[in-house]
């Protein structure tokens, strides 16, 4: 979701990654729309509509797992390949790339959340809608989120609960090269093993930190599956059709057949997520070695366009939804926990979604889409990371 290390955009793997990234982000957005616009357990459109809607909004959890696997593949897999091949891994450059990539979107996203939540709270319906988020909108929490400590030492800022996963990703970015340091070629062995011990100590410190059932360290395993998959020399299957079919079947099957009470413990949830991660990694491995061509629908440029804005969509959609709901509720008495039989509910849903998409495109045009340009400007402000490494 947040990575810039992508294979060339004309490969089947890159085309599939683009499609997966934006569709996973949209799955999270749709679920959060449902949580706010509809009354809990509402049945819009009658019985058939009820089941169709509930089915469509039930993939946010799995979408996050896909994000972790793709991030592990793109970020962790790249540095793992360099380490095991005996390459001289440039850690200063690595951390510069990772931090700048995250902060280019996160810093303005946190600021936007702070402003939008404040404006929304000031509306007539604001105090009721923002009841649980207002205590989290403080300068201290803002700074904590900027440093990726949300869910570790502070809550996510305001209404932006989606930022929990960025904290996870940041710590995975930090832990991975530290734990791989003994395999790398830089400085002395004592220094590299020292970095490994630092990584182990951080793992111990983060062991019991979690967002809901997403324990930081156990879900590092999910992320690492994507990283290890990238270095597999031979795929288990020749064509991506079968692994893709298995992944879709598992996602749909668990959505239809698995009830919430079956996932009432973190361990059970993790085991289901582990299977999702392995099936996703299998798809990526197969595509990485495949010489064929994906169906035309996956080769459309719109997938790349949407993927290049998916990080922004994920990072700001929640405060945008909340502000839109507070505004609609204040002005028109609708847009928040609407009844299932209200004929306006679908128009409201479509309108809020359009507002979120258009706002995201404007936000991304100033941030995510300009990532390469902003990075070049930042590098010009001080010696390049490789020069720092030699100093």
FIKE-109492 format. One line per 2 residues: number of its first residue (from 1); their letters; for each residue x, y, z of N, C-alpha, C. Coordinates in steps of 0.001 Angstrom, whole numbers. Example, Ala and Ser with C-alpha at 12.3 -4.5 7.8 and 13.67 -1.06 7.14 Angstrom:
REM residues 2
1) AS) 13190/-5690/7800/12300/-4500/7800/13200/-3300/7800 | 12850/-2250/7080/13670/-1060/7140/12900/30/7870;
REM end
This chain:
REM residues 391
1) XX) 814/-1204/0/0/0/0/846/1252/0 | 1950/1221/715/2712/2444/851/4065/2381/166;
3) XX) 4288/1422/-691/5640/1225/-1190/5837/1779/-2573 | 7069/2236/-2821/7424/2738/-4136/8320/1788/-4903;
5) XX) 8786/699/-4263/9624/-287/-4947/8724/-1271/-5691 | 8357/-935/-6909/7452/-1791/-7670/8170/-2297/-8912;
7) XX) 7804/-3498/-9368/8353/-3970/-10634/7808/-3118/-11767 | 8394/-3207/-12978/7892/-2413/-14097/6389/-2585/-14279;
9) XX) 5717/-1485/-14632/4253/-1489/-14644/3650/-2331/-15761 | 4455/-2867/-16670/3899/-3665/-17762/4024/-5160/-17510;
11) XX) 4441/-5555/-16304/4539/-6978/-15996/3222/-7470/-15395 | 2891/-8749/-15569/1669/-9281/-14944/1650/-9085/-13433;
13) XX) 2800/-9245/-12787/2861/-9066/-11341/2488/-7641/-10954 | 3078/-6654/-11630/2786/-5268/-11297/1334/-4917/-11592;
15) XX) 811/-5428/-12692/-588/-5176/-13023/-1513/-5744/-11956 | -1207/-6941/-11472/-2022/-7554/-10431/-1883/-6794/-9113;
17) XX) -666/-6372/-8774/-457/-5607/-7549/-1231/-4295/-7580 | -1219/-3630/-8722/-1975/-2377/-8838/-3452/-2599/-8569;
19) XX) -4015/-3625/-9184/-5435/-3911/-8994/-5731/-4288/-7548 | -4879/-5100/-6962/-5096/-5538/-5581/-5002/-4369/-4608;
21) XX) -4100/-3439/-4854/-3902/-2328/-3929/-5130/-1437/-3855 | -5640/-1013/-4993/-6763/-77/-4910/-8059/-778/-4498;
23) XX) -8226/-2050/-4912/-9443/-2758/-4510/-9441/-3048/-3009 | -8276/-3345/-2448/-8190/-3571/-1007/-8490/-2279/-247;
25) XX) -7960/-1160/-729/-8248/125/-86/-9731/446/-160 | -10351/180/-1302/-11782/447/-1457/-12605/-441/-527;
27) XX) -12186/-1674/-326/-12904/-2582/581/-12943/-2019/1996 | -11849/-1401/2430/-11813/-790/3757/-12744/411/3813;
29) XX) -12723/1236/2761/-13570/2428/2720/-15048/2048/2777 | -15449/1053/1988/-16854/647/1949/-17318/158/3318;
31) XX) -16472/-585/3995/-16834/-1072/5331/-17033/84/6301 | -16160/1077/6251/-16277/2216/7157/-17463/3105/6792;
33) XX) -17832/3158/5532/-19068/3837/5151/-20269/3144/5784 | -20284/1840/5690/-21391/1064/6256/-21508/1286/7757;
35) XX) -20388/1302/8456/-20411/1443/9914/-20993/2767/10377 | -20934/3770/9509/-21349/5100/9917/-22693/5532/9333;
37) XX) -22989/5131/8125/-24210/5604/7473/-25413/4738/7837 | -25222/3441/7993/-26332/2541/8283/-26425/2222/9768;
39) XX) -27632/2047/10210/-27840/1495/11544/-27227/98/11597 | -26683/-313/12738/-26134/-1675/12832/-27179/-2723/12476;
41) XX) -26756/-3672/11666/-27592/-4789/11246/-28779/-4337/10390 | -28645/-3166/9763/-29718/-2715/8881/-29797/-3618/7666;
43) XX) -30972/-3667/7054/-31190/-4539/5905/-31666/-3715/4721 | -30771/-2925/4073/-31201/-2075/2975/-31654/-2879/1778;
45) XX) -32720/-2452/1148/-33163/-3074/-99/-33875/-4389/79 | -34339/-4726/1256/-35024/-6000/1428/-34042/-7116/1725;
47) XX) -34536/-8331/1800/-33727/-9468/2219/-32544/-9722/1284 | -32784/-9740/-38/-31692/-10005/-971/-30657/-8888/-920;
49) XX) -31123/-7639/-846/-30193/-6528/-736/-29405/-6565/556 | -30039/-7026/1604/-29386/-7132/2904/-28178/-8058/2819;
51) XX) -28375/-9242/2272/-27265/-10188/2181/-26192/-9717/1212 | -26580/-9096/116/-25599/-8588/-847/-24768/-7484/-228;
53) XX) -25422/-6576/492/-24688/-5477/1121/-23765/-5983/2221 | -24274/-6836/3089/-23440/-7370/4153/-22238/-8133/3601;
55) XX) -22439/-8832/2508/-21334/-9557/1889/-20265/-8590/1401 | -20676/-7502/781/-19721/-6576/156/-18921/-5783/1172;
57) XX) -19464/-5600/2393/-18761/-4769/3373/-17977/-5615/4382 | -17795/-6880/4103/-17140/-7753/5075/-15705/-8124/4765;
59) XX) -15013/-7330/3927/-13662/-7726/3512/-12571/-6783/4000 | -12908/-5843/4865/-11897/-4888/5330/-10758/-5593/6055;
61) XX) -11101/-6548/6908/-10080/-7276/7664/-9106/-7999/6715 | -9661/-8703/5735/-8808/-9431/4791/-8009/-8470/3913;
63) XX) -8579/-7301/3637/-7865/-6321/2822/-6580/-5882/3517 | -6627/-5725/4838/-5434/-5345/5581/-4376/-6442/5491;
65) XX) -4798/-7686/5539/-3849/-8802/5401/-3187/-8767/4033 | -3970/-8500/2991/-3394/-8366/1651/-2379/-7231/1613;
67) XX) -2699/-6110/2265/-1759/-4994/2328/-444/-5414/2970 | -528/-6129/4086/685/-6552/4777/1532/-7475/3892;
69) XX) 892/-8409/3218/1642/-9334/2361/2282/-8584/1196 | 1533/-7688/565/2092/-6914/-551/3227/-6020/-83;
71) XX) 3088/-5414/1093/4155/-4587/1639/5391/-5423/1935 | 5196/-6596/2525/6320/-7482/2777/7026/-7883/1497;
73) XX) 6249/-8186/464/6820/-8558/-833/7654/-7414/-1406 | 7070/-6216/-1439/7705/-5090/-2113/8877/-4525/-1327;
75) XX) 8729/-4379/-31/9773/-3764/793/10706/-4822/1380 | 10137/-5753/2136/10963/-6759/2787/11650/-7693/1816;
77) XX) 10946/-8074/744/11543/-8983/-227/12734/-8381/-937 | 12661/-7094/-1210/13768/-6430/-1903/15043/-6448/-1073;
79) XX) 14930/-6075/200/16126/-6028/1037/16597/-7435/1395 | 15666/-8396/1469/16072/-9778/1727/16895/-10317/567;
81) XX) 16491/-10044/-661/17254/-10479/-1829/18652/-9887/-1813 | 18752/-8612/-1448/20067/-7969/-1390/20940/-8592/-306;
83) XX) 20331/-8923/824/21100/-9459/1940/21632/-10855/1640 | 20773/-11744/1113/21209/-13129/899/22105/-13263/-320;
85) XX) 22094/-12263/-1196/22980/-12304/-2361/24347/-11714/-2059 | 24543/-11289/-817/25835/-10731/-431/26020/-9290/-833;
87) XX) 24934/-8621/-1189/25032/-7231/-1590/25276/-6311/-407 | 25798/-5136/-691/26081/-4150/347/24822/-3310/565;
89) XX) 23981/-3716/1499/22717/-3030/1751/22988/-1650/2337 | 22409/-650/1737/22582/735/2166/21463/1081/3145;
91) XX) 21706/863/4424/20667/1083/5422/20243/2551/5539 | 21167/3527/5524/20701/4917/5562/19758/5243/4411;
93) XX) 20074/4773/3223/19201/5012/2077/17860/4305/2254 | 17899/3085/2778/16677/2333/3014/15750/3082/3959;
95) XX) 16279/3525/5101/15428/4208/6075/14964/5565/5563 | 15793/6232/4792/15362/7492/4176/14174/7251/3243;
97) XX) 14276/6246/2395/13195/5944/1453/11915/5562/2177 | 12039/4740/3198/10848/4273/3884/10165/5403/4662;
99) XX) 10944/6170/5406/10362/7252/6191/9761/8335/5311 | 10482/8719/4269/9968/9769/3394/8699/9305/2702;
101) XX) 8668/8058/2252/7471/7521/1601/6265/7567/2540 | 6470/7172/3787/5373/7185/4758/4965/8608/5123;
103) XX) 5936/9453/5436/5635/10784/5941/5043/11714/4879 | 5393/11514/3616/4860/12379/2567/3341/12381/2574;
105) XX) 2741/11252/2938/1284/11167/3040/823/11319/4490 | 1537/10696/5428/1066/10672/6811/1027/12059/7446;
107) XX) 2049/12873/7255/2078/14183/7901/877/15045/7505 | 611/15223/6207/-599/15992/5858/-1884/15272/6235;
109) XX) -1884/13931/6263/-3095/13190/6654/-3425/13432/8116 | -2415/13426/8971/-2639/13693/10394/-3137/15120/10589;
111) XX) -2522/16079/9876/-2965/17471/9978/-4400/17632/9490 | -4718/16972/8374/-6076/17050/7836/-7083/16450/8814;
113) XX) -6723/15338/9430/-7604/14724/10424/-7868/15678/11577 | -6817/16312/12054/-6938/17256/13170/-7895/18395/12815;
115) XX) -7763/18934/11599/-8597/20062/11175/-10033/19620/10919 | -10215/18543/10146/-11564/18092/9811/-12353/17676/11043;
117) XX) -11702/16979/11960/-12399/16570/13180/-12814/17787/13999 | -11967/18803/14019/-12323/20014/14735/-13503/20721/14100;
119) XX) -13507/20809/12765/-14628/21436/12060/-15905/20624/12253 | -15786/19310/12143/-16952/18459/12293/-17535/18528/13682;
121) XX) -16678/18573/14691/-17152/18634/16068/-17894/19943/16331 | -17520/20989/15613/-18164/22275/15795/-19530/22382/15151;
123) XX) -19913/21420/14324/-21240/21430/13717/-22301/21006/14730 | -23572/21260/14378/-24662/20989/15322/-24689/19539/15771;
125) XX) -24470/18624/14843/-24508/17198/15177/-23153/16670/15631 | -22134/17532/15639/-20780/17098/15936/-20567/16432/17270;
127) XX) -21017/17045/18377/-20747/16434/19687/-21225/14999/19807 | -22360/14665/19193/-22865/13293/19269/-22075/12365/18357;
129) XX) -21744/12834/17158/-21045/11987/16189/-19588/11766/16581 | -18951/12793/17134/-17529/12705/17484/-17319/12384/18960;
131) XX) -18325/11837/19583/-18296/11619/21024/-17075/10833/21483 | -16718/9792/20753/-15620/8924/21187/-14267/9336/20635;
133) XX) -14239/10289/19690/-12986/10639/19038/-12371/11922/19574 | -13177/12805/20114/-12675/14117/20519/-11549/14056/21542;
135) XX) -11588/13184/22552/-10466/13148/23506/-9129/12786/22860 | -9153/12141/21689/-7909/11729/21022/-7342/12815/20116;
137) XX) -8000/13976/20055/-7551/15037/19147/-6798/16105/19940 | -5595/15757/20344/-4760/16671/21117/-3401/16796/20443;
139) XX) -2663/17879/20714/-1317/18006/20134/-396/16839/20477 | -527/16309/21703/327/15188/22101/29/13942/21274;
141) XX) -1249/13654/21052/-1618/12505/20227/-1200/12725/18783 | -1308/13958/18307/-866/14275/16947/613/13945/16780;
143) XX) 1435/14412/17711/2872/14130/17641/3147/12639/17746 | 2403/11957/18597/2572/10514/18773/2290/9773/17477;
145) XX) 1260/10172/16746/924/9535/15472/1971/9823/14404 | 2519/11014/14427/3575/11358/13470/4792/10464/13657;
147) XX) 5030/10030/14901/6178/9175/15219/5836/7690/15162 | 4653/7356/14629/4227/5965/14443/4093/5209/15753;
149) XX) 3646/5892/16782/3468/5257/18080/1999/5033/18417 | 1115/5305/17453/-296/5016/17698/-480/3505/17906;
151) XX) -1297/3180/18872/-1566/1820/19378/-412/1289/20223 | 748/1968/20230/1872/1544/21062/1855/2322/22377;
153) XX) 1841/3664/22274/1795/4490/23480/639/5481/23466 | -138/5528/22389/-1251/6471/22296/-2280/5921/21313;
155) XX) -3498/6480/21314/-4507/6060/20326/-4261/6729/18982 | -4969/6276/17962/-4934/6957/16672/-5572/8328/16826;
157) XX) -5103/9290/16067/-5592/10648/16236/-7046/10774/15791 | -7860/11362/16650/-9245/11647/16323/-10007/10449/15804;
159) XX) -10626/10637/14637/-11446/9588/14026/-10661/8676/13095 | -9370/8922/12946/-8605/8207/11922/-8066/6877/12447;
161) XX) -8983/5972/12756/-8585/4671/13270/-7768/3843/12302 | -7860/4135/11003/-7114/3357/10007/-5605/3508/10149;
163) XX) -5165/4544/10860/-3721/4783/10973/-3009/3730/11809 | -3751/2846/12486/-3085/1808/13278/-2172/953/12418;
165) XX) -2594/652/11189/-1809/-254/10357/-520/399/9881 | -497/1726/9783/734/2406/9387/1785/2298/10492;
167) XX) 1329/2294/11743/2270/2059/12837/2859/661/12721 | 2006/-329/12443/2514/-1692/12246/3549/-1731/11132;
169) XX) 3206/-1153/9982/4129/-1188/8839/5444/-509/9172 | 5393/631/9845/6623/1323/10191/7538/432/11011;
171) XX) 6973/-216/12028/7815/-1055/12877/8297/-2289/12134 | 7544/-2782/11178/8031/-3884/10352/9202/-3409/9487;
173) XX) 9099/-2194/8955/10199/-1632/8170/11462/-1505/9021 | 11302/-1162/10289/12449/-1004/11186/13014/-2358/11586;
175) XX) 12147/-3277/11977/12602/-4566/12497/13299/-5408/11436 | 12777/-5397/10218/13250/-6324/9187/14746/-6185/8901;
177) XX) 15268/-5001/8560/16713/-4922/8295/17563/-5174/9530 | 17051/-4851/10706/17815/-5123/11923/17983/-6624/12121;
179) XX) 16913/-7380/11908/16984/-8826/12087/17782/-9498/10974 | 17861/-8838/9814/18644/-9389/8701/20097/-8933/8724;
181) XX) 20452/-8048/9644/21779/-7437/9637/22933/-8448/9603 | 22871/-9592/10345/23997/-10535/10279/24282/-11060/8876;
183) XX) 23289/-11026/7966/23486/-11523/6603/24102/-10475/5679 | 24162/-9245/6136/24568/-8153/5251/26071/-7955/5263;
185) XX) 26538/-7145/4305/27963/-6847/4185/28174/-5352/4402 | 28339/-4961/5650/28739/-3594/5964/29308/-3597/7375;
187) XX) 30283/-2729/7586/30975/-2627/8869/31437/-4011/9335 | 31536/-4207/10650/32031/-5475/11155/30924/-6381/11647;
189) XX) 31297/-7644/11879/30311/-8622/12341/29742/-8226/13693 | 30560/-7663/14566/30076/-7275/15889/28989/-6205/15772;
191) XX) 29192/-5250/14886/28200/-4196/14693/26897/-4778/14144 | 27004/-5697/13183/25807/-6283/12580/25027/-7108/13604;
193) XX) 25730/-7870/14420/25030/-8637/15446/24447/-7717/16520 | 25071/-6584/16733/24499/-5593/17640/23162/-5077/17131;
195) XX) 23083/-4828/15818/21813/-4415/15224/20758/-5516/15376 | 21193/-6757/15222/20262/-7880/15397/19704/-7903/16820;
197) XX) 20558/-7671/17802/20099/-7661/19193/19137/-6494/19445 | 19385/-5362/18805/18459/-4230/18921/17098/-4615/18341;
199) XX) 17117/-5299/17187/15866/-5754/16592/15128/-6723/17496 | 15857/-7636/18123/15228/-8573/19046/14624/-7870/20251;
201) XX) 15334/-6859/20762/14816/-6101/21906/13545/-5338/21529 | 13501/-4779/20335/12297/-4081/19877/11132/-5053/19724;
203) XX) 11421/-6246/19218/10364/-7268/19125/9789/-7579/20496 | 10652/-7710/21473/10188/-8005/22834/9353/-6853/23377;
205) XX) 9781/-5610/23093/9045/-4449/23592/7679/-4321/22940 | 7585/-4746/21684/6332/-4613/20941/5447/-5849/21040;
207) XX) 5892/-6854/21764/5241/-8159/21739/3765/-8092/22105 | 3420/-7271/23080/2041/-7250/23559/1278/-6016/23084;
209) XX) 1867/-5247/22158/1156/-4103/21599/286/-4584/20450 | -941/-4078/20391/-1813/-4566/19342/-2969/-3607/19108;
211) XX) -3569/-3735/17934/-4823/-3069/17615/-5870/-4166/17506 | -6778/-4243/18481/-7762/-5319/18461/-7069/-6663/18489;
213) XX) -7277/-7450/17448/-6635/-8759/17354/-5337/-8719/16562 | -4972/-7534/16070/-3770/-7422/15243/-2536/-7181/16113;
215) XX) -2037/-8185/16790/-815/-8029/17566/332/-7651/16651 | 1120/-6671/17072/2168/-6143/16208/3158/-7229/15796;
217) XX) 3704/-7955/16766/4752/-8928/16450/4214/-10168/15734 | 3134/-10818/16199/2625/-11958/15425/2277/-11600/13989;
219) XX) 1723/-10410/13774/1377/-10026/12410/2599/-9610/11600 | 3731/-9483/12258/5002/-9352/11538/5248/-10613/10716;
221) XX) 4768/-11753/11212/4868/-13010/10465/4117/-12914/9149 | 2925/-12312/9182/2132/-12127/7967/2919/-11298/6963;
223) XX) 3498/-10208/7435/4301/-9325/6580/5520/-10071/6031 | 6183/-10841/6884/7398/-11553/6477/7105/-12641/5452;
225) XX) 5901/-13201/5463/5538/-14194/4449/5681/-13592/3060 | 5219/-12355/2900/5375/-11684/1621/6834/-11488/1255;
227) XX) 7668/-11162/2246/9097/-10953/1984/9783/-12245/1560 | 9540/-13331/2292/10179/-14601/1945/9666/-15144/610;
229) XX) 8403/-14867/299/7855/-15362/-963/8605/-14800/-2159 | 9102/-13583/-2030/9765/-12937/-3166/11069/-13617/-3563;
231) XX) 11695/-14339/-2651/12976/-14969/-2968/12825/-16436/-3329 | 11592/-16958/-3380/11404/-18348/-3779/11784/-18506/-5249;
233) XX) 12639/-19462/-5564/13130/-19582/-6939/12140/-20210/-7906 | 11224/-21037/-7384/10303/-21779/-8258/8895/-21693/-7660;
235) XX) 7898/-21356/-8469/6523/-21323/-7944/5959/-22725/-7770 | 4970/-22857/-6892/4327/-24144/-6680/3413/-24501/-7862;
237) XX) 2922/-23498/-8556/1999/-23724/-9666/2458/-22916/-10881 | 2184/-23410/-12065/2670/-22759/-13267/1838/-21554/-13663;
239) XX) 536/-21675/-13592/-359/-20603/-14012/-949/-19905/-12795 | -1120/-18572/-12839/-1703/-17863/-11692/-3200/-18089/-11534;
241) XX) -3850/-18712/-12502/-5304/-18893/-12437/-5704/-19730/-11228 | -4982/-20831/-10989/-5347/-21709/-9872/-5088/-21036/-8524;
243) XX) -3892/-20477/-8263/-3691/-19807/-6965/-4630/-18619/-6758 | -4928/-17880/-7830/-5877/-16767/-7698/-7271/-17288/-7366;
245) XX) -7661/-18393/-8017/-8955/-18999/-7731/-9052/-19499/-6301 | -7955/-20081/-5795/-7939/-20560/-4406/-8079/-19399/-3429;
247) XX) -7390/-18293/-3711/-7476/-17123/-2837/-8894/-16561/-2810 | -9477/-16386/-3986/-10836/-15845/-4059/-11827/-16788/-3382;
249) XX) -11674/-18078/-3622/-12575/-19057/-3013/-12477/-19019/-1495 | -11267/-18876/-981/-11100/-18820/476/-11716/-17547/1046;
251) XX) -11482/-16405/382/-12037/-15145/867/-13563/-15179/858 | -14124/-15638/-254/-15583/-15696/-366/-16144/-16755/581;
253) XX) -15501/-17917/627/-15994/-19005/1469/-16005/-18643/2940 | -14919/-18018/3424/-14881/-17631/4829/-15873/-16513/5119;
255) XX) -16111/-15656/4124/-17090/-14584/4330/-18507/-15143/4462 | -18807/-16165/3696/-20162/-16733/3693/-20360/-17723/4833;
257) XX) -19353/-18542/5108/-19541/-19670/6010/-19050/-19446/7438 | -18071/-18563/7615/-17474/-18392/8941/-18232/-17327/9715;
259) XX) -18754/-17686/10851/-19493/-16761/11708/-18531/-16077/12692 | -18949/-14933/13191/-18082/-14147/14066/-17673/-14911/15325;
261) XX) -18570/-15765/15832/-18226/-16499/17044/-17088/-17496/16811 | -16832/-17857/15555/-15724/-18749/15245/-14385/-18023/15313;
263) XX) -14436/-16696/15355/-13218/-15896/15404/-13160/-15104/16704 | -13609/-15736/17786/-13732/-15025/19051/-12433/-14970/19845;
265) XX) -11347/-15511/19308/-10056/-15416/19977/-9009/-14919/18987 | -7993/-14192/19459/-6926/-13724/18559/-6245/-14864/17815;
267) XX) -6086/-16016/18461/-5410/-17133/17812/-6196/-17631/16606 | -7492/-17799/16753/-8314/-18268/15627/-8283/-17264/14475;
269) XX) -8417/-15992/14830/-8356/-14961/13797/-7023/-14996/13071 | -5953/-15135/13840/-4620/-15161/13242/-4452/-16357/12305;
271) XX) -4981/-17502/12672/-4841/-18687/11825/-5556/-18492/10491 | -6742/-17903/10516/-7429/-17597/9259/-6626/-16588/8439;
273) XX) -6075/-15596/9112/-5284/-14585/8412/-3999/-15189/7847 | -3444/-16149/8559/-2234/-16819/8082/-2506/-17556/6776;
275) XX) -3645/-18238/6693/-4015/-18921/5447/-4200/-17900/4321 | -4858/-16781/4629/-5030/-15722/3626/-3681/-15232/3127;
277) XX) -2744/-15040/4035/-1413/-14559/3663/-680/-15562/2772 | -745/-16836/3131/-58/-17862/2338/-654/-17959/932;
279) XX) -1975/-17894/829/-2618/-17958/-485/-2287/-16724/-1320 | -2227/-15564/-682/-1854/-14342/-1398/-417/-14415/-1880;
281) XX) 471/-14862/-1012/1875/-15001/-1395/2036/-15980/-2548 | 1243/-17043/-2562/1306/-18019/-3647/942/-17374/-4986;
283) XX) -46/-16484/-4959/-416/-15765/-6183/749/-14901/-6664 | 1379/-14181/-5756/2480/-13286/-6129/3682/-14066/-6660;
285) XX) 4002/-15185/-6007/5133/-16004/-6470/4874/-16510/-7887 | 3674/-17000/-8122/3345/-17526/-9448/3433/-16432/-10502;
287) XX) 2882/-15274/-10202/2930/-14163/-11157/4359/-13701/-11402 | 5195/-13779/-10384/6573/-13327/-10508/7371/-14166/-11503;
289) XX) 7001/-15437/-11651/7718/-16338/-12553/6950/-16606/-13849 | 5761/-16121/-13944/4894/-16430/-15086/5269/-15591/-16294;
291) XX) 5248/-16182/-17464/5609/-15502/-18715/4392/-15149/-19560 | 3205/-15416/-19049/2005/-15177/-19833/1500/-13747/-19722;
293) XX) 244/-13552/-20129/-387/-12230/-20135/-1708/-12301/-19384 | -1946/-11347/-18539/-3196/-11295/-17805/-4343/-10877/-18729;
295) XX) -5577/-11203/-18360/-6720/-10726/-19151/-6687/-9208/-19293 | -7283/-8712/-20349/-7207/-7301/-20687/-7695/-6399/-19550;
297) XX) -8689/-6853/-18800/-9237/-6011/-17749/-8192/-5649/-16700 | -7201/-6521/-16495/-6147/-6231/-15527/-5026/-5384/-16130;
299) XX) -5043/-5212/-17449/-3989/-4440/-18103/-4408/-3000/-18373 | -5590/-2626/-17927/-6051/-1259/-18107/-5244/-307/-17231;
301) XX) -4936/871/-17755/-4125/1848/-17027/-4824/2405/-15799 | -6140/2249/-15753/-6879/2778/-14611/-6429/2128/-13310;
303) XX) -5961/885/-13373/-5489/210/-12153/-4256/919/-11586 | -3330/1299/-12461/-2145/2020/-11993/-2536/3389/-11437;
305) XX) -3453/4062/-12130/-3914/5385/-11690/-4502/5304/-10278 | -5359/4332/-10046/-5996/4191/-8740/-5019/3691/-7678;
307) XX) -4125/2796/-8064/-3146/2272/-7108/-2227/3371/-6603 | -1874/4303/-7470/-976/5389/-7089/-1627/6375/-6127;
309) XX) -2912/6200/-5873/-3644/7043/-4929/-4235/6232/-3780 | -3938/4949/-3726/-4557/4065/-2732/-4071/4345/-1317;
311) XX) -2799/4688/-1152/-2275/5020/176/-2996/6254/722 | -3168/7263/-112/-3888/8466/309/-5325/8137/679;
313) XX) -5982/7314/-125/-7360/6935/161/-7457/6271/1523 | -6550/5374/1801/-6557/4681/3084/-6283/5646/4236;
315) XX) -5373/6584/4024/-4905/7432/5120/-5889/8519/5529 | -6803/8930/4628/-7665/10068/4971/-9156/9764/4851;
317) XX) -9541/8568/4451/-10962/8338/4174/-11845/8443/5417 | -11355/8002/6574/-12201/8007/7761/-12575/9417/8215;
319) XX) -11627/10349/8381/-12051/11706/8757/-12917/12375/7697 | -12711/12039/6421/-13572/12585/5376/-15001/12072/5523;
321) XX) -15149/10780/5759/-16485/10201/5958/-17156/10834/7169 | -16439/10946/8257/-17016/11503/9478/-17454/12950/9281;
323) XX) -16630/13748/8631/-16988/15147/8401/-18221/15257/7509 | -18258/14450/6434/-19417/14476/5538/-20684/14074/6277;
325) XX) -20597/13049/7114/-21769/12605/7879/-22225/13672/8866 | -21271/14314/9537/-21628/15362/10490/-22281/16547/9792;
327) XX) -21782/16901/8619/-22351/18007/7862/-23760/17687/7391 | -23947/16493/6816/-25269/16095/6344/-26267/15984/7497;
329) XX) -25827/15432/8608/-26714/15292/9751/-27109/16655/10311 | -26164/17581/10332/-26435/18910/10864/-27370/19705/9966;
331) XX) -27190/19575/8646/-27947/20401/7713/-29270/19780/7288 | -29281/18451/7154/-30463/17797/6579/-31054/16694/7452;
333) XX) -30420/16396/8566/-30936/15354/9436/-30767/13950/8893 | -29785/13738/8053/-29509/12401/7511/-28012/12247/7295;
335) XX) -27606/10999/7018/-26191/10743/6780/-25494/10042/7927 | -26214/9780/9028/-25583/9119/10177/-26552/8100/10765;
337) XX) -26156/6817/10783/-26967/5743/11344/-28403/5784/10812 | -28520/5799/9496/-29832/5897/8861/-30570/4570/8902;
339) XX) -31883/4633/8926/-32703/3433/8944/-32681/2760/7576 | -32876/1446/7585/-32769/663/6362/-33834/1009/5326;
341) XX) -34985/1457/5764/-36062/1710/4817/-36123/3161/4354 | -35150/3963/4706/-35109/5346/4246/-34723/5360/2775;
343) XX) -35573/5877/1877/-35279/5833/443/-34074/6687/46 | -33623/7558/940/-32497/8441/616/-31142/7827/946;
345) XX) -31147/6671/1583/-29915/6142/2133/-28874/5851/1060 | -29301/5324/-95/-28328/4983/-1128/-27768/6225/-1808;
347) XX) -28592/7264/-1935/-28098/8521/-2494/-27049/9140/-1564 | -27320/9066/-263/-26352/9564/712/-25048/8779/626;
349) XX) -25163/7471/562/-23983/6616/467/-23148/6962/-758 | -23806/7091/-1907/-23098/7413/-3142/-22462/8797/-3062;
351) XX) -23188/9754/-2475/-22658/11104/-2371/-21438/11186/-1475 | -21480/10513/-338/-20334/10525/574/-19141/9831/-64;
353) XX) -19384/8720/-736/-18288/8014/-1405/-17652/8894/-2473 | -18462/9606/-3243/-17924/10503/-4260/-17109/11624/-3624;
355) XX) -17611/12158/-2521/-16866/13198/-1801/-15506/12682/-1344 | -15474/11471/-821/-14220/10878/-351/-13250/10674/-1511;
357) XX) -13749/10157/-2635/-12884/9880/-3788/-12311/11166/-4364 | -13140/12163/-4580/-12668/13420/-5165/-11699/14130/-4228;
359) XX) -11994/14113/-2938/-11085/14731/-1972/-9742/14003/-1944 | -9794/12691/-2043/-8554/11907/-2056/-7712/12226/-3276;
361) XX) -8336/12347/-4440/-7576/12669/-5645/-6884/14025/-5518 | -7580/15016/-4931/-6970/16323/-4732/-5819/16235/-3732;
363) XX) -6027/15477/-2655/-4991/15290/-1639/-3775/14573/-2227 | -4026/13492/-2963/-2930/12706/-3535/-2142/13489/-4569;
365) XX) -2806/14397/-5290/-2110/15191/-6304/-1016/16058/-5692 | -1185/16405/-4419/-185/17229/-3730/780/16409/-2897;
367) XX) 512/15121/-2726/1338/14297/-1844/1818/13028/-2539 | 1004/12003/-2526/1434/10677/-2979/1913/10654/-4417;
369) XX) 1202/11323/-5312/1566/11301/-6727/2911/11995/-6954 | 3263/12887/-6064/4513/13649/-6193/5633/13069/-5335;
371) XX) 5499/11824/-4933/6478/11218/-4028/7896/11297/-4565 | 8104/10911/-5809/9458/10922/-6385/10030/12333/-6406;
373) XX) 9226/13296/-6797/9682/14684/-6850/10028/15214/-5464 | 9192/14917/-4483/9446/15379/-3118/10701/14722/-2551;
375) XX) 10892/13441/-2839/12100/12758/-2369/13354/13401/-2944 | 13317/13742/-4235/14493/14390/-4844/14783/15721/-4174;
377) XX) 13732/16462/-3847/13925/17745/-3178/14511/17557/-1786 | 14032/16536/-1078/14542/16274/259/16009/15866/220;
379) XX) 16375/15052/-773/17778/14625/-872/18695/15798/-1150 | 18166/16812/-1823/18990/17976/-2123/19249/18857/-919;
381) XX) 18579/18604/185/18727/19432/1371/19889/19006/2262 | 20382/17769/2048/21519/17289/2826/22265/16244/2000;
383) XX) 23452/15810/2415/24206/14822/1647/23382/13573/1389 | 23563/12987/218/22829/11776/-153/23102/10674/869;
385) XX) 22134/9768/1071/22307/8692/2069/23580/7889/1876 | 23994/7651/635/25213/6860/437/26438/7619/928;
387) XX) 26425/8963/778/27529/9738/1284/27560/9722/2811 | 26362/9744/3410/26282/9655/4860/26874/8323/5337;
389) XX) 26558/7246/4588/27027/5920/4978/28556/5838/4953 | 29185/6608/4038/30647/6541/3942/31328/7417/4988;
391) X) 30562/8363/5523/31182/9331/6436/31649/8675/7733;
REM end
